[in-house]
Amino acid sequence: METTAGKPAAVDEAARSRSVRVVLLPLMIAMLLSMLDTMIVGTAMPTIVGELGGMEHLSWVVTAYTLATAASTPIWGKLGDMYGRKGTFLAAIVIFLIGSALSGMAQDMGQLIGFRAVQGLGAGGLMVGVMAIMGELIPPRERGKYQGMITSVMALAMIGGPLVGGTITDHLGWRWSFYINLPLGAIALAMISAVLHLPAKRSRSSVDYSGAGLLTVGITSIVLVTTWGGTEYAWGSATITGLIALGVAALAAFLFVETKAADPVVPLHIFRSRNFSLMSVTGFLTGFVMFGAVLFLPLFQQSVQGASATNSGLLLLPMLVSMMVVSLFAGRATSSSGKYKIFPVAGSALMVAGLYLLAQMDTGTSRLTSGLSMAVLGAGMGFLMQIVMLIAQNSVGITDMGVASSSITLFRTLGSSFGVAIMGAIFNHRVLDVMAGRVGDGAALRGAQLDAASLAKLDAPTRAAYQHAVSAGTHSAFLLGSAVAVIAFLAALCIKEVPLRGGAGGGAAPGRTRTTASAV
């Protein structure tokens, strides 16, 4: 068998694999930019507030970025489908870098919030761009071989973000928390411009502005509800109920508009695929569980097990290493066998088990025991993290690759917002109840997250009460997470194992032009 160029298929395939690996390096750098940024900036926030002031607006530095990222994610995916992935991806990187540079030059909190929104607009296109480009370059059957790299980048961001952020802030100043993106982004821009060659697209369709606007309003309302509910405003307040009503109305109108639009920003026909709809649910639930775990595990380790802020990040290694190793194994097994249903089933089952084990932690739990429980949870997430995207992309044609990737990314983002909000509300309520029962002063520590140094300054009864309260709070939060993961397990059981496109004996995606080494 020969290719159109007249070269042996085996030689052409080897050359294409080498070319894909060259392209993957700048794609991974771009993904690292979007994932690392929030964790680095989070570490620098106390210093930023100390210099710029505006403590009352602190939450908006994060909220503006999150809102812009979530709202722009589906739009970036659609633009890539319409006008070409390379140009759209490069535009997202440029906007992200402009936002980074402006954020580093901010002179007050208002400017920083505005510039973080610009940065978030670009960030919305980074993750989607990486996933969609990989979906176009690499057939689903072969994509599993590369998914370990993506999971490794995620783990690196989670581990390295706080460490890098602290080091940069202490030695270079907080502005370099943003400036550090510029050289990395420049490398990614140069490499992608040089080595990524995809067919140009010129869509004659008009942008679905009505759909995009309604979707933006709906997503913004949802994120604000999950961000403000129970913190800035009471859940039953007029602001929260008004946002809920606005969000529901906007999303209902969005669904109606999309059924009438000539070229909808999110084609609803992709949800006719059972597998795609199931992966949307699974992506939402995985985000719900994962970000809740990343939030509460360091808090438990610092407050109950006496770890420092730095060590608490390192103590997440059992979960993150397990996630990387299992993701790599699942990817290679999928590529070699073409079978994948077993992985979301096993992953969701392990996720249920890991969260239940973490819910059993108390003030006497050793770091070894908690580490083993984290490894079980990490294994579950490792089976799910990239398989979800792989199954979703295999469920649509190449012309919908961008909106499929952006939809799964959006569901995972919304899941993380709901997870942090709901698990956080349950945690805080439980902490206050236990504190009130033990020392009669639960309100005194409302919203407190005491580290090891702060705990040492408390008197013994209050310190013991707070540690028991945090233990009870994490128990309730992880128990909820375990119950939510059961839904992901049920969804996984309903997956229909459709053959993966590409690879040995596989075909290309509908409408796909075979990508040769020279085209990469």
Sequence and secondary structure as in RCSB ss.txt:
>XXXX:A:sequence
METTAGKPAAVDEAARSRSVRVVLLPLMIAMLLSMLDTMIVGTAMPTIVGELGGMEHLSWVVTAYTLATAASTPI
WGKLGDMYGRKGTFLAAIVIFLIGSALSGMAQDMGQLIGFRAVQGLGAGGLMVGVMAIMGELIPPRERGKYQGMI
TSVMALAMIGGPLVGGTITDHLGWRWSFYINLPLGAIALAMISAVLHLPAKRSRSSVDYSGAGLLTVGITSIVLV
TTWGGTEYAWGSATITGLIALGVAALAAFLFVETKAADPVVPLHIFRSRNFSLMSVTGFLTGFVMFGAVLFLPLF
QQSVQGASATNSGLLLLPMLVSMMVVSLFAGRATSSSGKYKIFPVAGSALMVAGLYLLAQMDTGTSRLTSGLSMA
VLGAGMGFLMQIVMLIAQNSVGITDMGVASSSITLFRTLGSSFGVAIMGAIFNHRVLDVMAGRVGDGAALRGAQL
DAASLAKLDAPTRAAYQHAVSAGTHSAFLLGSAVAVIAFLAALCIKEVPLRGGAGGGAAPGRTRTTASAV
>XXXX:A:secstr
 B TTSSBHHHHHHHHHHHHHHHHHHHHHHHHHHHHHHHHHHHHHHHHHHHH  GGGHHHHHHHHHHHHHHHHHH
HHHHHHHH HHHHHHHHHHHHHHHHHHHHT  SHHHHHHHHHHHHHHHHHHHHHHHHHHHHHS HHHHHHHHHHH
HHHHHHHHHHHHHHHHHHHHHT TTHHHHTHHHHHHHHHHHHHHH         S   HHHHHHHHHHHHHHHHH
HHHBTTTB TTSHHHHHHHHHHHHHHHHHHHHHHH SS SS GGGGGSHHHHHHHHHHHHHHHHHHHHHHHHHHH
HHHTS   HHHHHHTTHHHHHHHHHHHHHHHHHHHHH   THHHHHHHHHHHHHHHHHHT  TT  HHHHHHHHH
HHHHHHHHHTTHHHHHHHHTS GGGHHHHHHHHHHHHHHHHHHHHHHHHHHHHHHHHHHHHHHHS GGGGTT   
 HHHHHTS HHHHHHHHHHHHHHHHHHHHHHHHHHHHHHHHHHT      SSSTT    TT     GGG 
